[in-house]
Amino acid sequence: MEKHRHCLNCGISIPPEETFCSERCKDEYVKKRKKIIRSQQIIFFIVFAILAIYIGINIFK
Ligand SMILES: [Zn+2]
């Protein structure tokens, strides 16, 4: 059985020692991940802000 991996970005078959099929694909994947991390940080910040406002309102009642 032939051993191979799949490119983490596009899923194409690649040699087992590789993680991506090309540098371009690697760049794309890193950019995608950064975007996901960034949107998660924004969601976390919004939740934190709402929580802080909620707690603030309740403390000064
Ligand atoms: Zn690829």
N, CA, C, O and the ligand as a Tripos MOL2 file, in Angstrom:
@<TRIPOS>MOLECULE
protein
  245   243    62     0     0
PROTEIN
NO_CHARGES

@<TRIPOS>ATOM
      1 N           0.8320   -1.2120    0.0000 N.3       1 MET1
      2 CA          0.0000    0.0000    0.0000 C.3       1 MET1
      3 C           0.8620    1.2560    0.0000 C.2       1 MET1
      4 O           1.8060    1.3840    0.7800 O.2       1 MET1
      5 N           0.5260    2.1560   -0.8700 N.am      2 GLU2
      6 CA          1.3070    3.3860   -0.9900 C.3       2 GLU2
      7 C           0.9610    4.3710    0.1280 C.2       2 GLU2
      8 O          -0.2020    4.7020    0.3580 O.2       2 GLU2
      9 N           2.0070    4.8240    0.8100 N.am      3 LYS3
     10 CA          1.7820    5.7990    1.8830 C.3       3 LYS3
     11 C           1.7850    7.2110    1.3150 C.2       3 LYS3
     12 O           2.6580    7.5880    0.5330 O.2       3 LYS3
     13 N           0.8140    7.9550    1.7180 N.am      4 HIS4
     14 CA          0.7920    9.3620    1.3060 C.3       4 HIS4
     15 C          -0.0450   10.1800    2.2780 C.2       4 HIS4
     16 O          -0.8180    9.6350    3.0660 O.2       4 HIS4
     17 N           0.1170   11.4570    2.2130 N.am      5 ARG5
     18 CA         -0.6770   12.3730    3.0400 C.3       5 ARG5
     19 C          -1.5250   13.2340    2.1220 C.2       5 ARG5
     20 O          -1.4720   13.1270    0.8970 O.2       5 ARG5
     21 N          -2.2920   14.0730    2.7480 N.am      6 HIS6
     22 CA         -3.0860   15.0210    1.9770 C.3       6 HIS6
     23 C          -2.7000   16.4390    2.3850 C.2       6 HIS6
     24 O          -2.5040   16.7420    3.5620 O.2       6 HIS6
     25 N          -2.5990   17.2800    1.3880 N.am      7 CYS7
     26 CA         -2.2820   18.6850    1.6360 C.3       7 CYS7
     27 C          -3.2990   19.2560    2.6240 C.2       7 CYS7
     28 O          -4.5030   19.0880    2.4330 O.2       7 CYS7
     29 N          -2.8340   19.9250    3.6680 N.am      8 LEU8
     30 CA         -3.7220   20.4540    4.6990 C.3       8 LEU8
     31 C          -4.6350   21.5520    4.1640 C.2       8 LEU8
     32 O          -5.6650   21.8540    4.7650 O.2       8 LEU8
     33 N          -4.2610   22.1390    3.0500 N.am      9 ASN9
     34 CA         -5.0740   23.2280    2.5110 C.3       9 ASN9
     35 C          -6.0760   22.7380    1.4620 C.2       9 ASN9
     36 O          -7.2730   22.9960    1.5820 O.2       9 ASN9
     37 N          -5.5970   22.0440    0.4510 N.am     10 CYS10
     38 CA         -6.4940   21.6730   -0.6480 C.3      10 CYS10
     39 C          -6.8510   20.1890   -0.6690 C.2      10 CYS10
     40 O          -7.7510   19.7970   -1.4120 O.2      10 CYS10
     41 N          -6.1720   19.3440    0.1250 N.am     11 GLY11
     42 CA         -6.5280   17.9310    0.2300 C.3      11 GLY11
     43 C          -5.9580   17.0410   -0.8630 C.2      11 GLY11
     44 O          -6.2870   15.8560   -0.9160 O.2      11 GLY11
     45 N          -5.1210   17.5730   -1.7280 N.am     12 ILE12
     46 CA         -4.5000   16.7950   -2.8010 C.3      12 ILE12
     47 C          -3.4720   15.8200   -2.1980 C.2      12 ILE12
     48 O          -2.8710   16.1250   -1.1680 O.2      12 ILE12
     49 N          -3.2660   14.6580   -2.8260 N.am     13 SER13
     50 CA         -2.2960   13.6700   -2.3370 C.3      13 SER13
     51 C          -0.8700   14.1860   -2.5100 C.2      13 SER13
     52 O          -0.5010   14.6910   -3.5700 O.2      13 SER13
     53 N          -0.0770   14.0490   -1.4450 N.am     14 ILE14
     54 CA          1.3090   14.5450   -1.4550 C.3      14 ILE14
     55 C           2.2100   13.5150   -0.7790 C.2      14 ILE14
     56 O           1.7030   12.6460   -0.0700 O.2      14 ILE14
     57 N           3.5250   13.5810   -0.9720 N.am     15 PRO15
     58 CA          4.4350   12.6360   -0.3020 C.3      15 PRO15
     59 C           4.3090   12.7260    1.2170 C.2      15 PRO15
     60 O           3.9980   13.7920    1.7480 O.2      15 PRO15
     61 N           4.5540   11.5850    1.9430 N.am     16 PRO16
     62 CA          4.3430   11.5580    3.3900 C.3      16 PRO16
     63 C           5.1900   12.5620    4.1710 C.2      16 PRO16
     64 O           4.8120   12.9620    5.2720 O.2      16 PRO16
     65 N           6.3360   12.9730    3.6120 N.am     17 GLU17
     66 CA          7.1940   13.9110    4.3410 C.3      17 GLU17
     67 C           6.7540   15.3670    4.1590 C.2      17 GLU17
     68 O           7.2800   16.2700    4.8090 O.2      17 GLU17
     69 N           5.7890   15.5770    3.2710 N.am     18 GLU18
     70 CA          5.2950   16.9350    3.0310 C.3      18 GLU18
     71 C           4.0200   17.1920    3.8360 C.2      18 GLU18
     72 O           3.2970   16.2610    4.1900 O.2      18 GLU18
     73 N           3.7620   18.4580    4.1150 N.am     19 THR19
     74 CA          2.5200   18.8340    4.7940 C.3      19 THR19
     75 C           1.5890   19.5610    3.8320 C.2      19 THR19
     76 O           0.3660   19.4890    3.9520 O.2      19 THR19
     77 N           2.2000   20.2700    2.8660 N.am     20 PHE20
     78 CA          1.4300   21.0040    1.8700 C.3      20 PHE20
     79 C           1.9530   20.6640    0.4810 C.2      20 PHE20
     80 O           3.1020   20.2470    0.3330 O.2      20 PHE20
     81 N           1.1120   20.8410   -0.5410 N.am     21 CYS21
     82 CA          1.5290   20.5080   -1.9030 C.3      21 CYS21
     83 C           2.4400   21.5870   -2.4720 C.2      21 CYS21
     84 O           3.2450   21.3050   -3.3590 O.2      21 CYS21
     85 N           2.3300   22.8140   -1.9790 N.am     22 SER22
     86 CA          3.1580   23.9050   -2.4830 C.3      22 SER22
     87 C           3.2690   25.0130   -1.4470 C.2      22 SER22
     88 O           2.4970   25.0570   -0.4890 O.2      22 SER22
     89 N           4.2340   25.9080   -1.6410 N.am     23 GLU23
     90 CA          4.4140   27.0470   -0.7400 C.3      23 GLU23
     91 C           3.1790   27.9400   -0.7350 C.2      23 GLU23
     92 O           2.7910   28.5010    0.2900 O.2      23 GLU23
     93 N           2.5720   28.0520   -1.9270 N.am     24 ARG24
     94 CA          1.3720   28.8820   -2.0590 C.3      24 ARG24
     95 C           0.2450   28.3390   -1.1880 C.2      24 ARG24
     96 O          -0.4640   29.0940   -0.5230 O.2      24 ARG24
     97 N           0.0940   27.0280   -1.2030 N.am     25 CYS25
     98 CA         -0.9370   26.3850   -0.4060 C.3      25 CYS25
     99 C          -0.6540   26.5890    1.0840 C.2      25 CYS25
    100 O          -1.5740   26.8180    1.8690 O.2      25 CYS25
    101 N           0.6020   26.5060    1.4600 N.am     26 LYS26
    102 CA          1.0010   26.7190    2.8500 C.3      26 LYS26
    103 C           0.6320   28.1430    3.2890 C.2      26 LYS26
    104 O           0.0740   28.3460    4.3680 O.2      26 LYS26
    105 N           0.9470   29.1100    2.4480 N.am     27 ASP27
    106 CA          0.6290   30.5100    2.7280 C.3      27 ASP27
    107 C          -0.8740   30.7010    2.9050 C.2      27 ASP27
    108 O          -1.3320   31.3770    3.8260 O.2      27 ASP27
    109 N          -1.6370   30.0740    1.9810 N.am     28 GLU28
    110 CA         -3.1010   30.1680    2.0290 C.3      28 GLU28
    111 C          -3.6310   29.6230    3.3420 C.2      28 GLU28
    112 O          -4.4990   30.2220    3.9780 O.2      28 GLU28
    113 N          -3.0910   28.4700    3.7400 N.am     29 TYR29
    114 CA         -3.5300   27.8030    4.9630 C.3      29 TYR29
    115 C          -3.2290   28.6790    6.1800 C.2      29 TYR29
    116 O          -4.0810   28.8440    7.0540 O.2      29 TYR29
    117 N          -2.0370   29.2320    6.2360 N.am     30 VAL30
    118 CA         -1.6330   30.0920    7.3530 C.3      30 VAL30
    119 C          -2.5410   31.3170    7.4170 C.2      30 VAL30
    120 O          -2.9740   31.7180    8.4980 O.2      30 VAL30
    121 N          -2.8240   31.9030    6.2720 N.am     31 LYS31
    122 CA         -3.7060   33.0730    6.2180 C.3      31 LYS31
    123 C          -5.1020   32.7280    6.7110 C.2      31 LYS31
    124 O          -5.7140   33.4820    7.4680 O.2      31 LYS31
    125 N          -5.5960   31.5720    6.2680 N.am     32 LYS32
    126 CA         -6.9290   31.1100    6.6850 C.3      32 LYS32
    127 C          -6.9770   30.9500    8.1950 C.2      32 LYS32
    128 O          -7.9210   31.3950    8.8470 O.2      32 LYS32
    129 N          -5.9490   30.3100    8.7450 N.am     33 ARG33
    130 CA         -5.9020   30.0720   10.1910 C.3      33 ARG33
    131 C          -5.8620   31.3930   10.9550 C.2      33 ARG33
    132 O          -6.5230   31.5510   11.9810 O.2      33 ARG33
    133 N          -5.0800   32.3350   10.4430 N.am     34 LYS34
    134 CA         -4.9830   33.6450   11.0910 C.3      34 LYS34
    135 C          -6.3370   34.3250   11.1280 C.2      34 LYS34
    136 O          -6.7080   34.9490   12.1220 O.2      34 LYS34
    137 N          -7.0750   34.1940   10.0200 N.am     35 LYS35
    138 CA         -8.4150   34.7720    9.9380 C.3      35 LYS35
    139 C          -9.3310   34.1540   10.9790 C.2      35 LYS35
    140 O         -10.0810   34.8590   11.6550 O.2      35 LYS35
    141 N          -9.2670   32.8260   11.1050 N.am     36 ILE36
    142 CA        -10.1110   32.1060   12.0650 C.3      36 ILE36
    143 C          -9.7580   32.5520   13.4810 C.2      36 ILE36
    144 O         -10.6440   32.8450   14.2840 O.2      36 ILE36
    145 N          -8.4620   32.6030   13.7850 N.am     37 ILE37
    146 CA         -8.0120   33.0110   15.1130 C.3      37 ILE37
    147 C          -8.4850   34.4290   15.4060 C.2      37 ILE37
    148 O          -8.9300   34.7310   16.5130 O.2      37 ILE37
    149 N          -8.3840   35.2930   14.4020 N.am     38 ARG38
    150 CA         -8.7880   36.6810   14.5690 C.3      38 ARG38
    151 C         -10.2930   36.8020   14.8450 C.2      38 ARG38
    152 O         -10.7110   37.5580   15.7230 O.2      38 ARG38
    153 N         -11.0930   36.0550   14.0920 N.am     39 SER39
    154 CA        -12.5430   36.1240   14.3100 C.3      39 SER39
    155 C         -12.9080   35.5540   15.6770 C.2      39 SER39
    156 O         -13.8540   36.0210   16.3110 O.2      39 SER39
    157 N         -12.1610   34.5430   16.1370 N.am     40 GLN40
    158 CA        -12.4030   33.9860   17.4710 C.3      40 GLN40
    159 C         -12.0740   35.0180   18.5490 C.2      40 GLN40
    160 O         -12.7760   35.1250   19.5550 O.2      40 GLN40
    161 N         -10.9970   35.7750   18.3270 N.am     41 GLN41
    162 CA        -10.6070   36.8100   19.2790 C.3      41 GLN41
    163 C         -11.6680   37.9030   19.3430 C.2      41 GLN41
    164 O         -11.9740   38.4160   20.4190 O.2      41 GLN41
    165 N         -12.2310   38.2610   18.1770 N.am     42 ILE42
    166 CA        -13.2740   39.2810   18.1240 C.3      42 ILE42
    167 C         -14.5080   38.8110   18.8730 C.2      42 ILE42
    168 O         -15.0990   39.5700   19.6410 O.2      42 ILE42
    169 N         -14.9050   37.5440   18.6500 N.am     43 ILE43
    170 CA        -16.0760   36.9800   19.3490 C.3      43 ILE43
    171 C         -15.8260   36.9830   20.8560 C.2      43 ILE43
    172 O         -16.7040   37.3580   21.6330 O.2      43 ILE43
    173 N         -14.6380   36.5690   21.2630 N.am     44 PHE44
    174 CA        -14.2850   36.5430   22.6800 C.3      44 PHE44
    175 C         -14.3820   37.9450   23.2810 C.2      44 PHE44
    176 O         -14.8950   38.1230   24.3860 O.2      44 PHE44
    177 N         -13.8850   38.9360   22.5420 N.am     45 PHE45
    178 CA        -13.9030   40.3140   23.0130 C.3      45 PHE45
    179 C         -15.3320   40.8180   23.1710 C.2      45 PHE45
    180 O         -15.6530   41.4810   24.1570 O.2      45 PHE45
    181 N         -16.1990   40.5030   22.1950 N.am     46 ILE46
    182 CA        -17.6020   40.9320   22.2480 C.3      46 ILE46
    183 C         -18.2990   40.3130   23.4530 C.2      46 ILE46
    184 O         -19.0020   41.0000   24.1940 O.2      46 ILE46
    185 N         -18.1000   39.0140   23.6450 N.am     47 VAL47
    186 CA        -18.7050   38.3110   24.7830 C.3      47 VAL47
    187 C         -18.2170   38.9360   26.0870 C.2      47 VAL47
    188 O         -19.0030   39.1710   27.0050 O.2      47 VAL47
    189 N         -16.9190   39.2010   26.1590 N.am     48 PHE48
    190 CA        -16.3270   39.7970   27.3520 C.3      48 PHE48
    191 C         -16.9100   41.1860   27.6100 C.2      48 PHE48
    192 O         -17.2120   41.5380   28.7510 O.2      48 PHE48
    193 N         -17.0670   41.9770   26.5350 N.am     49 ALA49
    194 CA        -17.6050   43.3330   26.6550 C.3      49 ALA49
    195 C         -19.0450   43.3010   27.1570 C.2      49 ALA49
    196 O         -19.4150   44.0730   28.0410 O.2      49 ALA49
    197 N         -19.8620   42.4010   26.5870 N.am     50 ILE50
    198 CA        -21.2630   42.2630   27.0150 C.3      50 ILE50
    199 C         -21.3200   41.8650   28.4900 C.2      50 ILE50
    200 O         -22.1040   42.4150   29.2630 O.2      50 ILE50
    201 N         -20.4920   40.9180   28.8600 N.am     51 LEU51
    202 CA        -20.4300   40.4420   30.2380 C.3      51 LEU51
    203 C         -20.0320   41.5780   31.1850 C.2      51 LEU51
    204 O         -20.6180   41.7460   32.2540 O.2      51 LEU51
    205 N         -19.0270   42.3510   30.7720 N.am     52 ALA52
    206 CA        -18.5340   43.4620   31.5920 C.3      52 ALA52
    207 C         -19.6280   44.5160   31.7630 C.2      52 ALA52
    208 O         -19.8250   45.0410   32.8580 O.2      52 ALA52
    209 N         -20.3310   44.8190   30.6840 N.am     53 ILE53
    210 CA        -21.4310   45.7900   30.7490 C.3      53 ILE53
    211 C         -22.5310   45.2690   31.6610 C.2      53 ILE53
    212 O         -23.0480   46.0070   32.5000 O.2      53 ILE53
    213 N         -22.8840   44.0160   31.5020 N.am     54 TYR54
    214 CA        -23.9350   43.3800   32.3050 C.3      54 TYR54
    215 C         -23.5740   43.4280   33.7910 C.2      54 TYR54
    216 O         -24.3970   43.8000   34.6280 O.2      54 TYR54
    217 N         -22.3430   43.0480   34.1040 N.am     55 ILE55
    218 CA        -21.8850   43.0540   35.5010 C.3      55 ILE55
    219 C         -21.8750   44.4930   36.0310 C.2      55 ILE55
    220 O         -22.2910   44.7560   37.1600 O.2      55 ILE55
    221 N         -21.3900   45.4180   35.1940 N.am     56 GLY56
    222 CA        -21.3340   46.8300   35.5560 C.3      56 GLY56
    223 C         -22.7040   47.3820   35.8960 C.2      56 GLY56
    224 O         -22.8620   48.0750   36.9010 O.2      56 GLY56
    225 N         -23.6990   47.0820   35.0680 N.am     57 ILE57
    226 CA        -25.0700   47.5470   35.2900 C.3      57 ILE57
    227 C         -25.5990   47.0030   36.6070 C.2      57 ILE57
    228 O         -26.2430   47.7240   37.3700 O.2      57 ILE57
    229 N         -25.3310   45.7520   36.8700 N.am     58 ASN58
    230 CA        -25.8550   45.1160   38.0770 C.3      58 ASN58
    231 C         -25.1730   45.5960   39.3590 C.2      58 ASN58
    232 O         -25.7940   45.6340   40.4220 O.2      58 ASN58
    233 N         -23.9110   45.9580   39.2550 N.am     59 ILE59
    234 CA        -23.1890   46.4600   40.4240 C.3      59 ILE59
    235 C         -23.6960   47.8480   40.8150 C.2      59 ILE59
    236 O         -23.8560   48.1400   42.0010 O.2      59 ILE59
    237 N         -23.9490   48.7090   39.8170 N.am     60 PHE60
    238 CA        -24.3360   50.0920   40.1150 C.3      60 PHE60
    239 C         -25.8400   50.2950   40.2220 C.2      60 PHE60
    240 O         -26.3180   51.4280   40.1760 O.2      60 PHE60
    241 N         -26.5790   49.2190   40.3610 N.am     61 LYS61
    242 CA        -28.0300   49.3410   40.5340 C.3      61 LYS61
    243 C         -28.3620   49.9170   41.9010 C.2      61 LYS61
    244 O         -29.5360   50.0930   42.2270 O.2      61 LYS61
    245 ZN         -2.4640   22.1350   -1.5720 Zn       62 ZN62
@<TRIPOS>BOND
     1     1     2 1
     2     2     3 1
     3     3     4 2
     4     3     5 am
     5     5     6 1
     6     6     7 1
     7     7     8 2
     8     7     9 am
     9     9    10 1
    10    10    11 1
    11    11    12 2
    12    11    13 am
    13    13    14 1
    14    14    15 1
    15    15    16 2
    16    15    17 am
    17    17    18 1
    18    18    19 1
    19    19    20 2
    20    19    21 am
    21    21    22 1
    22    22    23 1
    23    23    24 2
    24    23    25 am
    25    25    26 1
    26    26    27 1
    27    27    28 2
    28    27    29 am
    29    29    30 1
    30    30    31 1
    31    31    32 2
    32    31    33 am
    33    33    34 1
    34    34    35 1
    35    35    36 2
    36    35    37 am
    37    37    38 1
    38    38    39 1
    39    39    40 2
    40    39    41 am
    41    41    42 1
    42    42    43 1
    43    43    44 2
    44    43    45 am
    45    45    46 1
    46    46    47 1
    47    47    48 2
    48    47    49 am
    49    49    50 1
    50    50    51 1
    51    51    52 2
    52    51    53 am
    53    53    54 1
    54    54    55 1
    55    55    56 2
    56    55    57 am
    57    57    58 1
    58    58    59 1
    59    59    60 2
    60    59    61 am
    61    61    62 1
    62    62    63 1
    63    63    64 2
    64    63    65 am
    65    65    66 1
    66    66    67 1
    67    67    68 2
    68    67    69 am
    69    69    70 1
    70    70    71 1
    71    71    72 2
    72    71    73 am
    73    73    74 1
    74    74    75 1
    75    75    76 2
    76    75    77 am
    77    77    78 1
    78    78    79 1
    79    79    80 2
    80    79    81 am
    81    81    82 1
    82    82    83 1
    83    83    84 2
    84    83    85 am
    85    85    86 1
    86    86    87 1
    87    87    88 2
    88    87    89 am
    89    89    90 1
    90    90    91 1
    91    91    92 2
    92    91    93 am
    93    93    94 1
    94    94    95 1
    95    95    96 2
    96    95    97 am
    97    97    98 1
    98    98    99 1
    99    99   100 2
   100    99   101 am
   101   101   102 1
   102   102   103 1
   103   103   104 2
   104   103   105 am
   105   105   106 1
   106   106   107 1
   107   107   108 2
   108   107   109 am
   109   109   110 1
   110   110   111 1
   111   111   112 2
   112   111   113 am
   113   113   114 1
   114   114   115 1
   115   115   116 2
   116   115   117 am
   117   117   118 1
   118   118   119 1
   119   119   120 2
   120   119   121 am
   121   121   122 1
   122   122   123 1
   123   123   124 2
   124   123   125 am
   125   125   126 1
   126   126   127 1
   127   127   128 2
   128   127   129 am
   129   129   130 1
   130   130   131 1
   131   131   132 2
   132   131   133 am
   133   133   134 1
   134   134   135 1
   135   135   136 2
   136   135   137 am
   137   137   138 1
   138   138   139 1
   139   139   140 2
   140   139   141 am
   141   141   142 1
   142   142   143 1
   143   143   144 2
   144   143   145 am
   145   145   146 1
   146   146   147 1
   147   147   148 2
   148   147   149 am
   149   149   150 1
   150   150   151 1
   151   151   152 2
   152   151   153 am
   153   153   154 1
   154   154   155 1
   155   155   156 2
   156   155   157 am
   157   157   158 1
   158   158   159 1
   159   159   160 2
   160   159   161 am
   161   161   162 1
   162   162   163 1
   163   163   164 2
   164   163   165 am
   165   165   166 1
   166   166   167 1
   167   167   168 2
   168   167   169 am
   169   169   170 1
   170   170   171 1
   171   171   172 2
   172   171   173 am
   173   173   174 1
   174   174   175 1
   175   175   176 2
   176   175   177 am
   177   177   178 1
   178   178   179 1
   179   179   180 2
   180   179   181 am
   181   181   182 1
   182   182   183 1
   183   183   184 2
   184   183   185 am
   185   185   186 1
   186   186   187 1
   187   187   188 2
   188   187   189 am
   189   189   190 1
   190   190   191 1
   191   191   192 2
   192   191   193 am
   193   193   194 1
   194   194   195 1
   195   195   196 2
   196   195   197 am
   197   197   198 1
   198   198   199 1
   199   199   200 2
   200   199   201 am
   201   201   202 1
   202   202   203 1
   203   203   204 2
   204   203   205 am
   205   205   206 1
   206   206   207 1
   207   207   208 2
   208   207   209 am
   209   209   210 1
   210   210   211 1
   211   211   212 2
   212   211   213 am
   213   213   214 1
   214   214   215 1
   215   215   216 2
   216   215   217 am
   217   217   218 1
   218   218   219 1
   219   219   220 2
   220   219   221 am
   221   221   222 1
   222   222   223 1
   223   223   224 2
   224   223   225 am
   225   225   226 1
   226   226   227 1
   227   227   228 2
   228   227   229 am
   229   229   230 1
   230   230   231 1
   231   231   232 2
   232   231   233 am
   233   233   234 1
   234   234   235 1
   235   235   236 2
   236   235   237 am
   237   237   238 1
   238   238   239 1
   239   239   240 2
   240   239   241 am
   241   241   242 1
   242   242   243 1
   243   243   244 2
@<TRIPOS>SUBSTRUCTURE
     1 MET1         2 RESIDUE 1 A MET
     2 GLU2         6 RESIDUE 1 A GLU
     3 LYS3        10 RESIDUE 1 A LYS
     4 HIS4        14 RESIDUE 1 A HIS
     5 ARG5        18 RESIDUE 1 A ARG
     6 HIS6        22 RESIDUE 1 A HIS
     7 CYS7        26 RESIDUE 1 A CYS
     8 LEU8        30 RESIDUE 1 A LEU
     9 ASN9        34 RESIDUE 1 A ASN
    10 CYS10       38 RESIDUE 1 A CYS
    11 GLY11       42 RESIDUE 1 A GLY
    12 ILE12       46 RESIDUE 1 A ILE
    13 SER13       50 RESIDUE 1 A SER
    14 ILE14       54 RESIDUE 1 A ILE
    15 PRO15       58 RESIDUE 1 A PRO
    16 PRO16       62 RESIDUE 1 A PRO
    17 GLU17       66 RESIDUE 1 A GLU
    18 GLU18       70 RESIDUE 1 A GLU
    19 THR19       74 RESIDUE 1 A THR
    20 PHE20       78 RESIDUE 1 A PHE
    21 CYS21       82 RESIDUE 1 A CYS
    22 SER22       86 RESIDUE 1 A SER
    23 GLU23       90 RESIDUE 1 A GLU
    24 ARG24       94 RESIDUE 1 A ARG
    25 CYS25       98 RESIDUE 1 A CYS
    26 LYS26      102 RESIDUE 1 A LYS
    27 ASP27      106 RESIDUE 1 A ASP
    28 GLU28      110 RESIDUE 1 A GLU
    29 TYR29      114 RESIDUE 1 A TYR
    30 VAL30      118 RESIDUE 1 A VAL
    31 LYS31      122 RESIDUE 1 A LYS
    32 LYS32      126 RESIDUE 1 A LYS
    33 ARG33      130 RESIDUE 1 A ARG
    34 LYS34      134 RESIDUE 1 A LYS
    35 LYS35      138 RESIDUE 1 A LYS
    36 ILE36      142 RESIDUE 1 A ILE
    37 ILE37      146 RESIDUE 1 A ILE
    38 ARG38      150 RESIDUE 1 A ARG
    39 SER39      154 RESIDUE 1 A SER
    40 GLN40      158 RESIDUE 1 A GLN
    41 GLN41      162 RESIDUE 1 A GLN
    42 ILE42      166 RESIDUE 1 A ILE
    43 ILE43      170 RESIDUE 1 A ILE
    44 PHE44      174 RESIDUE 1 A PHE
    45 PHE45      178 RESIDUE 1 A PHE
    46 ILE46      182 RESIDUE 1 A ILE
    47 VAL47      186 RESIDUE 1 A VAL
    48 PHE48      190 RESIDUE 1 A PHE
    49 ALA49      194 RESIDUE 1 A ALA
    50 ILE50      198 RESIDUE 1 A ILE
    51 LEU51      202 RESIDUE 1 A LEU
    52 ALA52      206 RESIDUE 1 A ALA
    53 ILE53      210 RESIDUE 1 A ILE
    54 TYR54      214 RESIDUE 1 A TYR
    55 ILE55      218 RESIDUE 1 A ILE
    56 GLY56      222 RESIDUE 1 A GLY
    57 ILE57      226 RESIDUE 1 A ILE
    58 ASN58      230 RESIDUE 1 A ASN
    59 ILE59      234 RESIDUE 1 A ILE
    60 PHE60      238 RESIDUE 1 A PHE
    61 LYS61      242 RESIDUE 1 A LYS
    62 ZN62       245 GROUP 0 **** ****
